[in-house]
Amino acid sequence: MAAAVKSCFVLIGYTIIVTGALFPGPLSDSEVFKNGPGALKSVLTDALQPHCSVAFFTDHGTLARKLYSLMDYLQDYLSVAVFEVAVDGQDANVTQTQLSRVVDEAQRLRQVSWCVTVVVVSDDPAFLAAFAERSLKGRLLVWSTRLLIVTRRPLPELHQLYKLLSMTNSMLLIFENISKYERCNIYNLLPYTSEEAQAFQIASWTPQAGLVLTTHLPLFPDKFSRFPHRPKLVAAGETYPGQTAEMADDPANPGQKRLMFKGPLGYSLEYMAKSMNFTYTYILDSDGTFSTLLNRVIWKEADIALGPFVISSKRTEVVDFPWPIHIGNSKILAGRGQPEVDPWGFLLPLSPLVWAAILTALLVLPVTVFLLSSSFSQETFSGSVWLKFILKYVRVLFQQDVSLSGDWWWQRVVLGVWMLMTLVLTRSYAGNLMSLLAVRHISQPYQTLHDVVEDSAAIMIWKAKTIYVNIFRSSNSGIFHEVGDLEDKGRVILKSHKELPSVLDTLVRRGDHIILDVDVSIFNLMSQDFSRTGRCDFYKSRASYFFFIYSLALQKNSPLTPGMSKRIMDLTEHGLYLYWSRYSGPNSTNCEFPPTKITINSSLSTSNLWGMFVVLVGGHVTGLLVLLMEIFSVHLKSHRHWCT
């Protein structure tokens, strides 16, 4: 073909058929791939679903015409696409470039497709190896992608396809009869087997019998859900609040010990190992950050990294994340203040609304009685008489004597109802006041990031090398930008998660340092401190920030992804991971909601009652000022009378 890549038509959803140097040999064009369309049709009939579509990649004109004979069969699917790749007689570097362009185009099509089946037809080992390398690197073969390799090469000559066949959802279709193509066998290769492992046959095809399954497995079996031969994997873990490492007995090697992690993620991995039938050994990282832990997977030193890690678009470029195991948010962790006496506690027995109602009644009742008395009596009432009505109701409130001579009967009824109400009110106030005088209030000043920013004495502790640190540093406006500026002002300390317990016991307990961390970590820090001290000295804020999705990390294109995603979904839907996170450690619930008030038995002192003395002194000062004003007023009147 003159053009390196030619596309006939492409729609959403497809099956891709890629062909390389196709069936070279002495056969004439009329004999090339004589039974190929029939075998492919049988396989596709069993493997494809109605909502899938079909696309072809070829570099052989005769083969392309043979493949077009399948178009009538594939017309019920959503679309058919054909690409041609010129490889015959080309330089190897040119072929790689052309193949890369084709795979990249196919990868873009895969992203908008419901389902994909890739069929590679070639007898050229170099082309097959190049396709295997490029398709894995270009993310064409993801878990929704099925791969069928069609060739005449015998199994021993296909060792370069071991990784491709074992670690992807792939099958191998080999034509046994070179001269007549009367028979072909379909093979599969299990994941995590040695390169010397033999592929097992799952089906055969002949023109007479058609497609016949030779095992209980279907075409494209789910070989990653449960491993039949129990492979041994490597997991990387780290200790932090809520997850500990210990040496436990190794059931596979009696008398020996192995490293194990105790915590929600350790329990989750143990559950998945039993369910998927694999064993594992741990690698312990101790640098106090998750960056090295993630690099273990990126550098393929470990198959699994516990984490948990925040799922981000940048990280998905280098690792795979199974189904999310947790959705967490960050909160403020700060030290609780010392029990303090509220000097204005004598106002607390009555709510502000009750105090307002009492003051309103002291104004409305005298005014009402004054107006009604003025209407029913022929006497002329002055302002001093109205003031006497007010003082009468105030005297009742303060439990002083009241004179009733000369009052109307309805005035006595109103005054009696007021006396009954004040009796209930004063008795209730006295009882509640005695209780409240024994209450100590525990301050929790930092409930939002604004509280931290506005307190110039507060210092924040960030967990090093985390996503929210980058968010603070890169924000250009809003509260996150204000928090980020605290680092330039020297009000931020970076610590690893292994250092958090020590700074919690010293700096945070002191009261002027706060930690911003994910809620699960805060929960574990508080429970561990209670187990050690027997006290709830810390609290978490009501406000939440940074809602992130967390998961384990796997190697890129890892075959563990679909099986683990299914198991993690089961764990989260049944609430097991949440249970392990919140109740796996001792004293896990003691400090979840620490009280903000406590009661004590002690004698009253001026520290309890100085608010009442302030009211007493203020009242006397006010009375003195009124007395001086009255004296001045009398003196002024007498002076005017003397002048006249």
C-alpha positions in Angstrom: 0.0 0.0 0.0 1.3 3.5 -0.8 -0.3 5.1 2.3 1.0 4.1 5.6 -2.5 4.3 7.3 -5.8 4.3 5.5 -9.1 4.4 7.3 -12.3 3.5 5.4 -14.9 4.4 8.1 -15.0 4.5 11.9 -18.0 4.7 14.2 -18.5 4.4 17.9 -18.0 0.8 19.2 -15.9 -1.6 17.2 -13.8 -4.7 16.8 -10.3 -4.0 15.5 -8.6 -6.5 13.3 -4.9 -5.8 12.8 -2.9 -7.7 10.2 0.8 -7.7 9.7 3.0 -9.7 7.2 0.2 -12.1 6.5 0.7 -15.8 5.8 3.9 -15.6 3.7 4.7 -18.7 1.7 4.3 -20.4 -1.6 0.5 -20.3 -1.5 -1.3 -18.4 -4.3 -3.5 -15.5 -3.4 -6.6 -17.6 -4.0 -5.4 -20.0 -1.3 -4.4 -17.4 1.3 -6.6 -17.4 4.3 -9.0 -19.8 2.6 -10.7 -20.9 5.8 -9.7 -17.8 7.8 -13.0 -15.9 7.5 -15.0 -19.0 8.5 -12.9 -19.6 11.6 -13.0 -15.9 12.5 -16.8 -15.8 12.0 -17.3 -18.7 14.4 -15.1 -17.1 17.0 -16.7 -13.7 16.7 -20.2 -15.2 16.7 -19.4 -16.7 20.1 -17.4 -13.8 21.5 -19.1 -10.6 20.3 -22.1 -8.9 21.8 -24.8 -7.1 19.7 -23.8 -3.6 20.9 -20.2 -4.1 19.7 -18.9 -2.9 16.3 -16.2 -4.1 14.0 -13.0 -2.5 12.5 -10.2 -4.1 10.4 -6.5 -3.3 10.2 -4.7 -4.9 7.3 -1.7 -4.5 5.0 -2.6 -7.2 2.5 -5.0 -6.5 -0.3 -6.0 -10.1 -0.9 -6.6 -10.6 2.8 -8.6 -7.4 3.0 -10.9 -8.7 0.2 -11.3 -12.0 2.1 -12.1 -10.1 5.3 -14.7 -8.1 3.5 -16.7 -11.3 3.1 -17.4 -11.0 6.8 -19.2 -7.6 6.3 -22.6 -9.2 5.7 -22.3 -11.0 9.0 -21.1 -7.9 10.8 -23.8 -5.5 9.5 -25.9 -6.0 12.6 -23.2 -4.4 14.7 -22.8 -0.6 15.3 -20.0 0.0 12.8 -17.2 -1.4 10.8 -13.8 0.3 10.4 -10.9 -0.7 8.1 -7.3 0.5 8.5 -4.4 -0.6 6.2 -0.8 -0.6 7.5 2.0 -0.9 4.9 4.8 -3.1 6.4 6.1 -5.3 3.5 9.5 -4.2 2.3 9.6 -1.3 4.8 12.4 -0.5 7.2 11.8 -1.7 10.8 11.8 1.9 12.2 9.3 3.0 9.5 7.1 0.0 10.4 7.3 0.9 14.1 6.3 4.5 13.3 3.3 3.4 11.2 2.2 0.9 13.7 2.4 3.5 16.5 0.1 5.8 14.5 -2.4 3.0 13.9 -2.4 1.9 17.6 -2.8 5.5 18.8 -5.8 5.9 16.4 -7.3 2.7 17.6 -6.7 3.7 21.3 -8.7 6.9 20.7 -11.5 4.9 19.1 -11.5 2.5 22.1 -12.1 5.4 24.5 -15.5 6.1 22.9 -16.5 2.5 22.4 -18.7 0.2 24.5 -16.6 -2.9 23.8 -13.5 -3.8 21.8 -12.0 -7.0 20.4 -8.6 -6.8 18.7 -7.7 -9.5 16.2 -4.1 -9.7 15.0 -3.5 -11.9 11.9 0.2 -12.5 11.1 2.9 -15.0 10.6 5.7 -12.5 11.1 7.2 -12.8 14.7 8.7 -9.4 14.4 5.4 -7.8 13.6 3.7 -9.6 16.4 6.4 -8.6 18.9 6.2 -5.0 17.7 2.4 -5.0 18.0 2.6 -6.5 21.6 5.0 -3.8 22.7 3.2 -0.9 21.2 -0.3 -2.0 22.2 0.7 -2.4 25.9 2.5 0.9 25.9 -0.3 2.7 24.0 -3.0 1.5 26.4 -4.9 -0.2 23.6 -5.3 -3.5 25.5 -7.2 -2.4 28.7 -9.6 -4.7 30.6 -12.5 -4.2 28.3 -10.4 -5.1 25.3 -10.2 -8.6 24.0 -7.3 -9.8 21.9 -7.3 -12.7 19.4 -4.0 -13.5 17.6 -4.4 -15.6 14.4 -1.2 -17.2 13.1 0.3 -20.4 11.5 3.3 -20.2 13.7 3.7 -23.2 16.2 3.5 -22.4 19.9 7.3 -22.8 20.6 8.0 -19.9 18.2 5.6 -17.5 20.0 7.6 -17.1 23.2 7.9 -13.3 22.6 4.1 -13.1 23.1 4.2 -14.6 26.6 3.6 -11.3 28.5 1.0 -10.1 26.1 -1.0 -13.4 26.2 -0.7 -14.0 29.9 -1.3 -10.5 31.2 -4.2 -9.5 28.9 -7.6 -10.9 28.0 -6.2 -12.7 25.0 -6.5 -15.9 23.0 -4.3 -17.5 20.4 -5.8 -19.1 17.2 -3.3 -21.3 15.4 -3.9 -23.0 12.0 -2.5 -26.5 12.2 -2.8 -27.7 8.6 -0.6 -25.4 6.5 -1.7 -26.8 3.1 -5.5 -26.9 3.5 -6.2 -25.0 6.7 -8.6 -27.7 7.7 -8.2 -27.2 11.4 -7.3 -24.5 13.9 -6.9 -24.6 17.7 -7.5 -21.9 20.2 -5.2 -21.5 23.2 -5.0 -19.4 26.4 -2.2 -18.7 28.8 -2.7 -18.2 32.5 -1.4 -15.0 34.2 1.6 -15.0 36.6 3.0 -18.2 35.1 6.6 -18.8 34.1 7.7 -18.2 30.6 8.2 -21.9 30.2 4.5 -22.6 31.0 2.5 -24.2 28.2 -0.7 -22.6 26.9 -3.8 -24.7 27.3 -6.3 -25.4 24.6 -9.8 -24.2 25.2 -11.4 -24.8 21.7 -10.9 -26.1 18.2 -12.4 -25.3 14.8 -12.9 -27.3 11.6 -15.0 -26.6 8.5 -17.0 -29.8 9.2 -17.6 -29.5 13.0 -17.3 -25.7 13.4 -16.2 -24.3 16.8 -16.0 -26.9 19.6 -15.1 -26.0 23.2 -12.6 -28.5 24.6 -12.9 -27.4 28.3 -15.7 -26.0 30.5 -14.3 -22.5 29.9 -15.9 -20.2 27.4 -14.0 -18.1 24.8 -12.1 -15.3 26.5 -12.5 -16.8 29.9 -12.3 -14.6 33.0 -8.9 -15.8 34.1 -8.1 -12.8 36.4 -11.0 -13.2 38.8 -9.6 -16.3 40.6 -6.1 -17.7 39.8 -6.1 -21.5 39.6 -2.3 -22.0 40.4 -2.1 -19.6 43.5 0.7 -17.1 42.3 2.9 -15.3 44.8 2.8 -11.5 44.6 4.7 -8.7 46.3 2.9 -6.0 48.3 4.5 -2.7 49.6 3.2 -1.2 52.8 3.9 1.5 55.3 3.0 2.0 59.0 1.0 4.9 60.1 -1.7 5.7 62.6 -4.3 3.0 62.1 -1.9 0.5 60.4 0.8 -1.4 62.2 3.4 -4.0 61.1 4.3 -7.1 63.0 5.9 -10.5 62.5 3.4 -13.3 62.3 3.6 -17.1 61.8 4.0 -18.1 58.2 1.5 -20.9 57.4 3.3 -21.8 54.2 6.6 -22.2 56.1 6.0 -23.7 59.6 8.3 -22.4 62.2 9.1 -19.2 60.3 7.8 -15.6 60.5 6.6 -13.2 57.9 5.9 -9.5 57.9 2.1 -8.7 58.1 0.2 -5.4 58.3 -2.7 -5.0 60.8 -5.2 -2.4 59.7 -8.1 -1.9 57.3 -6.0 -2.2 54.2 -4.1 -5.2 55.5 -7.4 -7.0 56.3 -8.7 -6.0 52.8 -5.6 -7.5 51.1 -6.0 -10.7 53.1 -9.6 -10.9 52.0 -8.7 -10.4 48.4 -5.9 -13.0 48.6 -8.2 -15.7 49.8 -11.0 -14.8 47.4 -8.7 -14.5 44.3 -6.4 -17.4 45.4 -3.0 -15.8 45.6 -0.3 -15.4 48.3 1.9 -12.4 49.0 4.9 -11.1 50.8 5.4 -7.6 52.1 8.0 -4.9 51.5 8.2 -2.4 54.3 9.0 1.2 53.5 9.9 3.5 56.4 10.6 6.9 54.9 7.3 8.2 56.3 5.7 9.3 53.0 3.7 7.5 50.4 5.9 8.6 47.4 8.4 5.8 47.8 5.5 3.4 48.3 4.0 4.4 45.0 7.4 4.2 43.3 7.6 0.5 44.3 4.7 -0.2 41.9 5.9 2.2 39.2 9.3 0.6 39.2 7.7 -2.9 39.2 9.3 -3.8 42.5 5.9 -4.6 43.9 2.6 -5.8 42.4 0.5 -3.9 45.0 1.0 -0.8 47.1 -1.4 -0.5 50.1 -1.5 3.2 50.6 -4.3 4.3 50.4 -3.5 6.7 47.6 -5.6 9.6 46.4 -6.7 8.9 42.8 -5.6 11.6 40.4 -5.3 12.0 36.7 -1.5 12.3 36.9 -1.1 9.1 38.9 -3.4 7.1 36.6 -0.8 7.7 33.9 1.8 5.6 35.7 -0.3 3.2 37.9 -3.6 1.5 37.8 -6.2 2.0 40.6 -8.9 -0.6 41.3 -12.3 0.3 42.6 -12.2 3.1 45.2 -11.9 1.8 48.7 -12.7 5.0 50.6 -14.0 8.5 50.1 -12.4 10.7 52.7 -12.3 14.4 53.7 -9.7 16.4 55.6 -10.4 18.0 59.0 -8.6 20.0 61.6 -7.2 18.2 64.6 -6.4 20.5 67.6 -6.0 20.3 71.3 -8.9 20.8 73.6 -8.7 23.7 76.0 -8.6 23.4 79.8 -12.0 23.5 81.6 -13.0 27.1 82.2 -15.7 28.8 84.2 -18.1 31.0 82.3 -18.4 34.2 84.4 -21.7 35.0 82.7 -23.2 31.6 83.5 -25.9 33.2 85.6 -27.6 34.3 82.4 -27.7 30.7 81.0 -30.6 29.3 83.0 -32.9 31.4 80.8 -32.6 31.5 77.0 -32.3 34.9 75.3 -35.9 34.6 74.1 -37.1 34.2 77.7 -35.1 37.2 78.8 -36.6 39.3 76.0 -40.1 38.1 76.9 -39.6 39.2 80.5 -38.4 42.6 79.6 -41.3 43.0 77.1 -43.8 42.0 79.8 -42.3 44.6 82.2 -43.0 47.3 79.6 -46.3 46.1 78.2 -48.2 45.2 81.4 -47.6 48.6 83.1 -48.5 50.5 80.0 -51.6 48.4 79.5 -52.8 48.8 83.1 -52.0 52.6 83.0 -54.0 53.1 79.8 -57.0 51.1 81.1 -56.9 52.9 84.4 -56.9 56.2 82.7 -59.9 55.2 80.6 -62.1 53.9 83.5 -61.2 56.5 86.1 -62.0 60.2 86.2 -58.7 60.9 87.9 -55.8 62.5 86.0 -52.8 60.2 85.9 -49.4 61.8 85.5 -46.1 60.3 84.4 -45.1 59.6 88.0 -48.1 57.3 88.4 -47.2 55.4 85.2 -43.7 54.9 86.7 -45.2 53.6 89.9 -47.0 50.9 87.8 -43.7 49.8 86.3 -42.0 49.7 89.7 -44.8 47.6 91.1 -44.3 44.8 88.5 -40.5 45.1 88.9 -40.9 44.7 92.7 -42.9 41.5 92.1 -40.1 40.1 89.8 -37.5 40.8 92.5 -39.8 39.3 95.2 -40.4 42.5 97.1 -43.6 43.6 98.9 -46.4 45.4 96.9 -49.1 47.7 98.2 -52.6 47.0 96.7 -54.7 49.7 98.4 -57.1 51.6 96.1 -56.5 49.2 93.1 -59.3 48.0 90.9 -60.2 44.3 91.0 -59.0 43.7 87.5 -55.6 45.3 88.3 -55.3 42.8 91.2 -56.0 39.9 88.8 -53.3 41.0 86.4 -50.9 41.5 89.2 -51.8 38.1 90.7 -51.2 36.3 87.3 -47.8 38.2 87.0 -46.9 37.0 90.6 -47.7 33.4 89.7 -45.6 33.5 86.5 -42.6 35.1 88.3 -42.9 32.5 91.1 -42.4 29.7 88.6 -39.8 31.6 86.7 -37.7 32.4 89.8 -37.9 28.9 91.1 -36.8 27.4 87.8 -34.0 30.0 87.5 -32.6 29.2 90.9 -32.6 25.4 90.3 -30.9 25.7 86.9 -28.4 28.2 88.2 -27.2 25.9 90.9 -26.5 23.2 88.3 -24.8 25.6 85.9 -22.4 26.9 88.5 -20.8 23.4 88.5 -20.3 23.4 84.7 -16.9 23.9 83.2 -16.6 24.8 79.5 -13.9 23.3 77.3 -12.9 25.6 74.4 -12.6 24.3 70.8 -11.5 27.4 69.0 -10.4 26.1 65.6 -13.5 24.9 63.7 -12.6 26.3 60.2 -9.6 27.3 58.2 -10.6 30.9 58.7 -10.2 30.5 62.5 -6.7 29.3 61.9 -5.8 32.1 59.5 -7.2 34.8 61.8 -5.3 33.6 64.9 -1.7 34.8 64.4 -0.5 32.5 67.1 -1.8 29.3 65.4 0.7 27.1 63.4 -0.4 24.5 60.9 1.2 21.0 60.5 0.9 19.6 57.0 1.6 16.0 56.1 4.5 16.2 53.6 4.2 15.2 49.9 0.4 15.1 49.9 -2.0 16.5 47.3 -3.5 19.1 49.5 -0.1 20.6 50.1 0.2 21.2 46.3 -3.3 22.7 46.3 -2.4 25.2 49.0 0.7 26.2 47.2 -0.9 26.6 43.8 -4.2 28.3 44.8 -4.4 31.9 43.7 -7.5 33.1 45.6 -9.9 32.1 48.4 -9.2 30.5 51.7 -6.8 27.9 50.3 -4.6 30.8 49.0 -4.7 32.4 52.5 -3.7 29.1 54.0 -0.9 28.7 51.5 0.5 32.1 52.4 1.0 30.9 56.0 3.9 28.9 54.7 5.7 32.1 53.6 5.0 33.6 57.0 6.6 30.7 58.9 3.4 29.4 60.3 3.6 25.9 58.6 5.5 22.8 59.6 5.9 19.8 57.3 5.9 16.3 58.9 5.7 12.8 57.6 2.8 10.6 58.8 5.2 8.6 61.0 6.0 11.9 62.9 2.4 12.8 63.6 2.0 10.9 66.9 5.0 12.6 68.4 4.0 16.2 67.4 0.5 15.4 68.5 1.8 14.6 72.0 3.9 17.8 72.2 3.0 20.7 69.9 -0.7 20.0 69.3 -1.4 19.2 72.9 0.1 22.6 73.8 -2.8 24.3 72.0 -1.1 26.6 69.4 -0.5 23.9 66.7 -3.1 22.2 64.6 -2.9 19.2 62.2 -4.8 19.1 58.9 -5.2 15.5 57.8 -7.8 13.0 56.4 -10.6 12.1 58.9 -9.6 8.4 59.2 -6.1 9.3 60.2 -7.4 11.9 62.7 -9.7 9.3 64.2 -6.8 6.8 64.7 -4.5 9.5 66.2 -7.2 10.4 68.8 -7.9 6.7 69.7 -4.2 5.9 70.1 -3.6 8.9 72.3 -6.6 7.9 74.5 -5.2 4.3 74.8 -2.0 5.8 76.1 -3.2 8.6 78.3 -6.8 7.6 79.1 -8.0 11.2 78.2 -9.6 12.9 75.3 -7.3 15.8 74.9 -8.1 16.5 71.2 -11.0 17.3 68.9 -11.7 17.4 65.2 -13.3 20.3 63.5 -16.9 20.4 62.3 -15.8 21.8 58.9 -14.4 19.5 56.2 -12.1 20.1 53.3 -10.6 18.2 50.3 -13.0 15.3 49.5 -10.7 12.7 47.9 -11.2 9.2 46.5 -8.7 6.7 47.8 -7.6 3.3 46.5 -4.8 0.8 46.4 -2.2 1.1 43.6 -1.3 -1.6 41.1 1.2 -1.8 38.3 0.2 -0.2 35.0 -2.0 -2.7 32.9 -2.0 -5.1 35.9 -4.3 -8.1 35.5 -5.2 -7.8 39.2 -7.3 -4.7 38.4 -10.7 -6.3 37.4 -10.6 -9.0 40.1 -9.7 -6.6 42.9 -12.2 -4.0 41.8 -15.0 -6.6 42.2 -13.8 -7.6 45.7 -13.3 -4.0 46.9 -16.8 -3.2 45.7 -18.1 -6.1 47.9 -16.1 -4.8 50.9 -17.4 -1.3 50.6 -21.0 -2.2 49.8 -21.2 -4.5 52.9 -19.5 -1.9 55.1 -16.5 -4.1 56.0 -13.9 -1.5 55.2 -15.7 1.2 57.1 -16.0 -1.2 60.1 -12.3 -2.0 60.0 -11.4 1.7 59.7 -13.5 2.8 62.7 -13.5 -0.2 65.1 -10.3 -2.2 64.4 -8.2 -0.6 67.2 -8.7 -0.4 70.9 -10.7 2.5 72.4 -11.8 3.4 68.8 -15.0 5.3 69.8 -14.1 6.9 73.1 -13.0 10.2 71.7 -15.1 10.4 68.6 -17.4 13.0 70.2 -15.7 14.5 73.2 -17.9 16.6 75.5 -17.5 20.4 75.4 -18.8 20.8 78.9 -18.1 18.9 82.2 -19.4 19.1 85.7 -17.4 19.2 88.9 -18.0 19.4 92.7 -16.3 22.4 94.2 -16.9 25.4 96.3 -17.9 28.6 94.6 -15.3 31.3 94.3 -14.9 34.7 92.7 -13.8 33.0 89.5 -17.3 31.5 89.3 -19.2 34.6 90.3 -17.3 37.7 89.1 -19.9 38.2 86.4 -22.6 38.7 89.0 -20.3 41.1 91.0 -19.9 43.1 87.7 -23.6 43.4 87.5 -23.9 44.4 91.2 -21.2 47.1 90.9 -22.6 48.3 87.6 -26.1 48.6 89.2 -24.7 50.6 92.1 -22.7 52.9 89.8 -25.9 53.5 87.7 -27.9 54.2 90.9 -25.2 56.6 92.0 -25.3 58.4 88.7 -29.1 58.7 88.8 -28.9 60.0 92.4 -26.4 62.7 91.3 -28.7 63.6 88.4 -31.7 64.0 90.7 -29.7 66.2 93.1 -28.5 68.3 90.3 -32.0 68.6 88.9 -33.4 69.7 92.3 -30.6 72.1 92.7 -31.3 73.5 89.3 -35.0 74.0 90.0 -34.3 75.7 93.3 -31.9 78.0 91.6 -34.4 79.0 88.9 -37.0 79.6 91.6 -34.7 81.9 93.5 -33.9 83.9 90.4 -37.6 84.5 89.7 
